[in-house]
């Protein structure tokens, strides 16, 4: 019962996230998971159904009510084996020539191929205990099915991905990126520099107010895309705030002077990638992006790099407010 309750919680939580986002399904649609299903007629002798289940890949069969009936049912392998064997082993003798309709569940969960996985999983977990883990049938040009286990696995993978990746930009989240930076710093070795660059999208609130939230989202997606395209080998990007991004990198350096030069080269590389307004956005919607960098050539904690970079970004914001412009700089930790 505890496992079931946890699965129900996961399914409903995922469905709520999906509904709140207003975007694509958290774990895709059921068509992404469906497998072709075996279809039999309700009049097929149960002995012949047993032959169908000899294929180890078949976990369930779809049962059609007949030419003049719109009824659709399902026979699950486990339930069929239990009935066909019988309590005293006489199931085969008693049922072999009986129609498949006798062992059919005529109230299966049937969904359209475009149904969201999270919603289907929630409905599946709400079924009565005897059929809670039956396969879900998918009605398309041909019948398909997917298991409850596959549904929940898809949700768990999607929720895990959501915890480490920003749904909008698909970049790593703040926590995931700082964790990766910590691993970089722990693996520090001689001749290697660790770099952290922060990017602050200036005036995103103005873009949202003037052009709408969809345009603001498009700006963030474009910034993320450009950062990814500009990444050198040995680096990764993340979204670390509502309007801020970061890049971490580990690059070979000879000394502090070389590291400082590399940090400035990285800053210029990304600043250059973010200058030109994209053609698909309204004129004036492309904001300036403020950039600061920090670096270390020796043993340093990820927390120190992050705190130093954030302190420098706060200073640059203050300078920008005082001067009415955006400054850029690179600093060593």
NUMITOR-889477 format. One record per residue (C-alpha): x, y, z. Coordinates in steps of 0.001 Angstrom, whole numbers, plus 500000, padded with zeros to 6 digits. Last residue first. Example, Ala and Ser with C-alpha at 12.3 -4.5 7.8 and 13.67 -1.06 7.14 Angstrom:
BEGIN
513670498940507140 512300495500507800 
REM end
This chain:
BEGIN
539377534536492851 540628536262489721 538528538935488033 537071539601484581 534968542629483788 531938543946481940 530061547187482483 526452547891481483 525236551487481247 523287554147483175 526369555229485082 525054554784488606 522780551853487763 525524550159485781 528058550653488555 525646549109491036 525032546195488704 528775545779488232 529313545594491986 526565542989492370 528173540954489583 531533541117491329 529953539778494534 528254536998492565 531572535981490994 533331535926494369 530556533944496025 530521531404493175 534292530923493154 534386530608496941 531538528078496934 533297525990494296 536218525646496669 539716526538495590 542981524669495137 545077526514492615 544674528157489226 541534530114490065 539021532080488024 536295534700488070 534222536209485295 531652538954484893 529119539548482110 526191541954481627 523801540994478813 522126543786476876 518504543234475918 516984542058472610 513390543306472513 514196546553470702 512981545327467318 510658542329467845 512426538938468028 512909536516465103 515870538400463623 518180537835466555 519933540866468067 523763540760467695 525653541122470973 525385537752472723 528071535772470869 530541538625471256 530027538671475001 530593534915475061 533966534990473321 535010538232474990 534467536744478440 536257533545477466 539255535499476146 539302537564479343 539339534402481455 542073532897479273 544267535996479716 543772535877483477 544634532180483468 547807532821481447 548860535493483910 548123533162486809 550304530396485364 550569527864482529 546866527200481971 544871524159480803 541097524735480894 538292523824483285 535087525676482493 531896526824484169 529304528964482406 526533530808484202 523114532241483439 520885534940484875 517350536221484316 515277534015486629 518399532573488196 521171530007487709 520485528844484160 523374526562483285 526311526196480932 529102523679480506 532830523696479788 535580521252478823 535499521990475113 534585525597474394 530972526720474775 529888529272472146 526966527225470809 525747526574474347 525873530245475241 524010531142472062 521224528653472814 520856529880476391 520595533497475250 518007532503472633 515935530557475178 516035533508477576 514953535943474871 512143533616473751 510903533461477353 510733537254477444 508900537198474124 506339534759475545 506016536912478658 504791539896476675 506392542592474513 506566545697476681 506103544298480196 508104541120479575 510883543040477814 510965545580480648 511185542794483233 514108541370481253 515929544671481745 519470543342481806 520166539650481240 522922538920483776 525628536488482695 528036534893485178 531359533344484177 533211530764486269 536679529500485397 538859526743486830 542480526662485723 544590523575485151 548372523182485125 548457521308488403 545318519357489290 541828520138490488 539501517142490848 537710518632493842 537275521867491900 535623520112488979 533325518143491297 532312521420492955 531585522900489545 529295519953488734 527410520571491985 527194524278491173 525693523365487775 523132520953489236 522032523374491956 521696526309489545 519730524250487033 521391522704483992 520272524054480622 517085522828478948 516113526474478311 512479526379479480 512342523229481631 515589524080483504 517511520863484028 518514519022487217 515182518582489032 513269518388485731 515427515471484601 514551513533487749 510878514353487228 511060513116483629 512846509895484604 510307509278487368 507401509937485017 508687507590482324 509279504865484893 505735505339486160 504209504838482723 506484501900481887 505473500165485123 501789500742484350 502326498899481089 501701500220477602 499270499076474964 498496499482471277 495506498993469006 495654500021465381 494690503289463696 494765504596467256 493229503473470542 495770503054473324 495160500423475986 496695500793479445 498218497597480832 496828496329484116 498520497567487293 495427498938489021 493217496074487858 492434494251491112 493151497358493190 490413499494491581 491743502158489253 493094505484490554 496707504537489758 495828504270486070 494106507651486061 497187509337487548 499426507532485062 497220508661482171 497408512284483319 501203512181483656 501632510459480287 499640513111478440 496959511777476087 497849512171472393 497553508451471643 493923508422472886 493141506479476036 491523503179477064 491593502036480707 490031498599480683 486412497881481688 485563494605479972 488146492559481849 488159489344479863 488323485785481224 484879484636480095 485030486701476892 487835484421475708 485232481810474809 485175478374476538 486929475461474829 489955475339477140 488022476401480219 487265473268482248 490201471127481195 492655474011481385 491438475205484784 491707471778486409 494982472400488230 493423472472491658 493074476241492034 492844476873488300 495633476918485735 493658478972483223 492500481391485917 495961482172487300 497543482177483855 494922484629482585 495413486999485517 499171487043484970 498922487422481182 496413490288481278 493236489988479224 491760493253478001 488368494445476839 486704496367474050 482977496651473468 481824498228470226 479688495201469364 478220494018466050 481445492504464714 482450491099468129 483417492273471598 487026492799470643 489621491608473157 493015493285473425 495798491016474603 498257491435477469 501863490808478470 503005489442475107 506812489421474897 507039485870476289 505111484529473283 503323481539474759 500568484016475603 499021483662472143 498851479873472601 496941480373475869 494433482496473960 493896479456471724 492872477379474743 490561480200475779 488586479656472594 488246482841470474 484694484194470797 485786487547472229 487915488151469138 491642488721469496 493985491705469216 497709491548470054 499015494978470974 501579497201469277 503755499071471832 502969502488473270 505478504664475109 505763507792472956 502073507494472007 501291508108475683 502391511706475426 505555513294476756 506898513161480296 506262516743481396 503772517401478622 504514520483476578 503757523903478009 500980525354480160 503336524960483101 500639524549485726 499015521593483990 502284519732483609 503324520385487176 499932519161488406 500153515992486282 503631515304487663 502430515720491251 499416513485490545 501580510690489139 504265510958491826 501696510956494643 499906507948493143 503212506105492926 503981506905496574 500535505680497662 501022502469495699 504384501829497339 502852502396500786 500000500000500000 
REM end
